[in-house]
Amino acid sequence: MSPSPNAVEIAAEPYPFLFDPAACALLIIDMQRDFLEPGGFGEMLGNDVSQLRRTIAPNQRLLAAWRAAGLTVLHTREGHRPDLSDLPPCKKIRGRAAQSIGDRGPMGRILVRGEAGHDIITELYPQPGEPVIDKPGKGAFWATDLHAILQHRGIRQLVVTGVTTEVCVNTTVREANDRGYDCFVPEDCVGSYFPAFQDYGLRMIKAQGGIFGWVGHSSAVMAAIESSTATP
């Protein structure tokens, strides 16, 4: 399918990305309280949440521009049913932590749907009409209706942001690639608890001529939105 007349080429690696706003959705991955807020599950495991919190402001700016242009926004949350019937035993015990998924944590039961820590941070909270994909795994397509929602809306491209770069972001981009979506990842809008993983997570996406997608900066996306939606 040919791009719309409003498609704009934006700077990216390994080569420019042809951004088509009419066919592109913003997919914000797992910006959840338990992962990003001090005192949550992520910090309880010994992680430096500031490494993730630096992504909040860039995501806010990009989300505001996206909403102002009337483009498609979706959010994801990783978590499980309250009865844990969708939680594999291997995921429950992995890491041998004193507290794990389903146990009582600082913000309610850890990664359980409906608990405070499972929810999205207030700075990026979904607006009415923005689908929230509750996923039991790392990738946003597995065991969810994300693919069906995107198909019904004519989406062929994704701008993928959120956390963490090497886990849920990377997994989702790879899943999207296998389903025929072009993915652009703004490096300032994704984060990892580990700086080395942030670096290599982005490298893996853009390696070998963009084997999984493109990597760039949110400023290029916002400039493209402004350019493509400008009144002649």
C-alpha positions in Angstrom: 0.0 0.0 0.0 1.3 3.4 -0.9 2.0 6.0 1.8 -0.5 8.9 2.1 0.3 12.3 0.7 1.2 13.5 4.2 4.0 11.0 4.7 7.2 12.7 5.8 10.8 11.3 5.8 12.4 11.7 9.2 16.0 11.2 10.4 16.7 7.7 11.8 19.2 4.9 11.8 20.1 2.9 9.8 18.4 5.2 7.2 15.5 7.7 7.1 12.0 6.5 8.2 9.0 7.4 6.0 6.5 8.4 8.7 2.9 8.1 7.6 0.8 9.6 10.4 -2.5 8.3 8.9 -1.2 4.8 9.2 0.9 5.1 12.4 0.1 4.5 16.0 1.9 5.5 19.2 2.4 2.4 21.3 3.5 3.2 24.9 4.9 0.2 26.6 4.4 -0.6 30.4 4.8 2.9 31.9 3.5 1.4 35.2 3.8 2.7 38.7 5.5 -0.5 40.0 8.3 -0.1 37.4 8.9 3.7 37.5 7.9 5.1 40.9 10.2 5.2 43.9 9.2 2.5 46.4 7.7 0.2 43.7 8.5 -3.3 42.7 11.3 -2.2 40.4 13.1 -0.4 43.1 12.4 -3.1 45.6 14.5 -5.4 43.4 17.4 -3.1 43.7 17.0 -1.1 40.4 17.7 2.6 39.9 14.3 3.9 38.8 15.8 7.2 37.7 17.0 5.3 34.6 13.4 4.8 33.6 12.0 8.1 35.0 14.1 10.1 32.6 11.8 8.9 29.8 8.7 10.4 31.3 9.2 14.0 30.1 10.0 13.1 26.5 7.0 10.7 26.4 4.8 13.5 27.8 5.9 15.8 25.0 5.5 13.2 22.3 2.1 12.1 23.6 0.8 15.7 23.7 1.8 16.3 20.1 0.3 13.0 19.1 -3.0 13.7 20.8 -3.1 17.2 19.4 -2.9 15.8 15.9 -5.7 13.3 16.6 -3.5 10.3 15.9 -3.9 6.8 17.3 -2.5 6.1 20.8 -2.4 2.8 22.6 -0.9 1.8 26.0 0.2 -1.5 27.5 0.4 -2.9 31.0 2.2 -6.1 32.0 0.3 -8.1 34.6 -1.9 -11.0 35.5 -5.4 -12.0 36.5 -6.1 -11.8 40.2 -6.3 -15.6 40.4 -2.9 -15.9 38.6 -4.4 -18.4 36.2 -2.5 -16.9 33.4 0.8 -16.8 35.3 3.2 -19.6 34.2 4.9 -21.3 37.3 8.3 -20.6 35.8 7.7 -16.9 35.7 6.4 -16.9 39.3 9.6 -18.5 40.7 12.2 -17.1 38.3 14.8 -14.9 40.1 14.3 -16.6 43.4 13.2 -13.2 44.9 11.8 -13.0 48.4 8.6 -11.5 46.8 7.4 -12.2 43.4 4.4 -11.7 41.1 1.1 -12.0 43.0 2.7 -11.4 46.4 1.8 -8.3 48.4 4.2 -5.5 47.4 4.6 -1.8 48.2 1.7 -0.9 45.8 -0.6 -3.9 46.2 -0.2 -7.3 44.8 2.8 -7.3 42.4 1.9 -7.2 38.7 -1.8 -8.1 39.3 -4.4 -6.3 37.3 -6.4 -3.8 39.2 -3.7 -3.2 41.8 -2.3 0.3 42.2 1.2 -0.6 41.2 0.0 -2.3 38.0 -1.6 0.9 36.7 0.0 3.5 34.4 1.7 6.5 35.9 -0.4 9.7 36.2 1.9 11.7 33.9 1.0 9.4 30.9 -2.4 8.2 32.0 -4.6 7.1 29.1 -7.5 9.3 27.9 -10.9 7.9 27.1 -10.8 6.2 23.7 -7.1 5.2 24.0 -7.0 1.4 24.1 -5.1 -0.2 27.0 -3.6 -3.6 26.2 -3.3 -5.8 29.3 -0.6 -8.4 28.4 0.5 -11.4 30.5 3.9 -11.6 28.8 6.8 -9.4 27.6 5.5 -8.8 24.1 2.4 -6.7 23.4 1.0 -9.1 20.7 1.1 -12.4 22.6 -2.3 -13.4 24.1 -3.8 -9.9 23.4 -6.0 -8.3 20.8 -3.5 -5.7 19.8 -3.0 -7.0 16.3 -6.8 -7.0 15.7 -7.2 -3.4 17.0 -4.4 -2.2 14.7 -5.7 -3.9 11.7 -9.2 -2.5 12.2 -7.7 1.0 12.4 -5.6 0.6 9.2 -2.3 0.9 11.2 0.9 -0.2 9.4 3.5 1.6 11.4 4.3 1.9 15.1 6.2 4.5 17.1 7.1 2.4 20.1 8.1 4.0 23.5 8.3 2.9 27.1 10.1 0.4 29.3 12.2 -1.6 29.3 14.2 -1.2 26.1 15.8 -4.7 26.1 12.8 -6.6 27.4 9.2 -5.5 26.6 10.1 -2.8 24.0 12.4 -5.1 22.1 10.1 -8.1 22.3 7.2 -6.0 21.1 9.2 -4.5 18.2 10.2 -8.0 17.1 6.7 -9.3 17.3 5.5 -6.3 15.3 8.2 -6.9 12.7 7.0 -10.5 12.1 3.5 -9.2 11.6 4.4 -6.7 9.0 4.6 -3.4 10.9 7.3 -0.9 10.5 8.6 0.3 13.9 10.3 3.5 14.9 11.8 3.7 18.4 12.7 7.1 19.8 15.8 6.5 21.9 14.9 9.3 24.4 11.5 7.8 25.1 12.6 4.2 26.0 14.6 3.2 29.1 16.3 0.4 30.9 17.5 0.0 34.4 20.9 -0.8 32.9 22.6 1.7 30.6 24.5 -1.0 28.8 21.3 -2.8 28.0 19.8 0.4 26.8 22.6 0.9 24.3 22.6 -2.7 23.1 18.8 -2.9 23.0 18.7 0.0 20.5 21.7 -1.4 18.5 19.9 -4.7 18.0 16.8 -3.0 16.6 18.7 -1.0 14.0 21.4 -3.6 13.2 21.9 -5.2 9.8 20.0 -2.5 7.9 17.2 -2.2 10.3 16.5 -5.9 11.0 13.7 -5.0 13.4 13.1 -1.3 12.8 14.4 2.2 13.0 15.9 4.2 15.9 15.8 8.0 16.2 14.7 10.9 18.4 11.3 12.0 19.4 12.1 15.6 18.3 12.2 14.3 14.7 8.8 12.7 15.1 7.2 15.8 16.6 8.6 17.9 13.8 7.2 15.5 11.3 3.8 15.6 12.9 3.8 19.4 12.7 4.9 19.3 9.1 2.4 16.7 8.0 -0.6 18.3 9.8 0.2 21.9 8.9 -2.5 23.9 7.2 -1.4 24.8 3.6 
